[in-house]
Amino acid sequence: MKKRYPFTFIVGSALLTFPLAFSATALAQQEMAQQEGASVRFSSPPWPGVTVKTAMASRLLEALGYKPSQQEIGSTITYEALNLGEIDAFLAAWLPGQQTMYDPSMEKGTIVDLGNNVDGARLGFAVPRYVAEAGVTSAEDLDKDEYAKRFGRTIYNIEAGSGMSEILNGAVDEDTYGLGDWDLSETSTPGMLSVVKDAIKNDEWVVFGAWTPHWMNIEYDIVYLDDPEDLWGPDEGHSDVKTLLSKDFADSHPNAARFLDQIVISADDQSEMILGFGFENREPEEVALEWIKNNPEKIKSFAEGVTTRDGKSAWPALQEAFDLPNAG
């Protein structure tokens, strides 16, 4: 005869064994964290958003017992360095802007894509609001005679070699939106935004390559143009900003990889960070620390299931390090 056990006995036995299983899992996580190397090498190109976001991640990792460092290198070199294992982490893989760099690098199998770390990012053509109100609401309007002349048939953009530069040079080469006879004025981000600032101050017409998150979306009253040909990518240029790790680092640092995987913020959050650093000229570490202190609930979500390098729960350690209140 098959022996039957009362329901209360079954439930009671499950409750007794669950803590043992949970403890074993927690112990395994602690042991893995203790075995991880302390070094975390970030690529941080000279863009305000990734500079502050990397500073924020670095401050948090330091509190967990890691030793992060940052190298200011461009995106093209970053992908090569990730493939060679010379960089561990990159928080600014902007797609589709960097698609031509991302795709061949991922094919090598030496990079791990942790997914999006910014919600609401996008790229596109932007104009001052008064230009949009005058009739320029789509990229298809740019090359109309009455408008093109007022723009001087010139598009302003950031540095050559960037993902945005590749997109715009491709548009000129392929005459997308009739831009084949337009000029590209490519400079640094501050240089481009200086032109935009002066144009707005003088009510002049200007069109430029824009993106969010960035402080330009807070300080300037600008409008993104419709993009019916998906020049900037599908869904009106809405973009992913991905976290990439070298595969060797991800395999040997599962605790740090989990932590970096869980760092996800909104475009508005990052725009505020960029405003503090790129516009108000405050130190990135100061801006990062302020954001950490103002967002305990988000910091707690980053730390879920993560430990310090000596095996303790991450959230209490971060609370103590940054004097954070309890989060719901």
Helices and strands as residue ranges (DSSP letters): H 7-35, E 39-43, H 48-63, E 67-71, H 75-84, E 89-95, H 99-107, E 111-116, E 118-119, E 122-128, H 129-133, G 139-141, H 145-148, E 154-157, H 163-173, G 176-181, E 183-186, H 189-201, E 208-212, H 216-219, E 222-224, H 234-237, E 240-246, H 247-252, H 254-261, E 265-266, H 267-274, I 275-279, H 284-294, H 296-302, H 314-322
